[in-house]
Amino acid sequence: MPDKRTTGREGEDHAAAVLRKEGYRILDTNFRSPFGEIDIIAEDSGCLVFVEVKRRRGRGFGTSLEAIDARKKMHIIRSAQVYLKKNRCVDRPIRFDVVGIDGDTVRVIRHAFGEEKG
């Protein structure tokens, strides 16, 4: 059985492929900040998009989307702020999307949380 890191990496690779098909341009992956990691940073229709990927093989711990709690969202938002400052793009419109992978089902949730700028 694959470990959690392998499962996560496979999920992120699959999510990136799905996002590309939907027109996203992948800019960065696995961006690390003191607050945590952002799985995928992409561009979609002129918007900078911070994407959290959650993958579940089974239903034992709930759906993938249920795994993103308020604490996780806050860490992603703070990490996004670090990315924006580091890359001098604080004036760009941004949004937070989630890709949930449950077995063979993939769902892309645009504007999943946070407030959109711009």
Secondary structure, 3 states (H helix, E strand, C coil): CCCHHHHHHHHHHHHHHHHHHCCCEEEEEEEEECCEEEEEEEEECCEEEEEEEEEECCCCCCCCHHHCCHHHHHHHHHHHHHHHHHCCCCCCCEEEEEEEEECCEEEEEEEEECCCCC
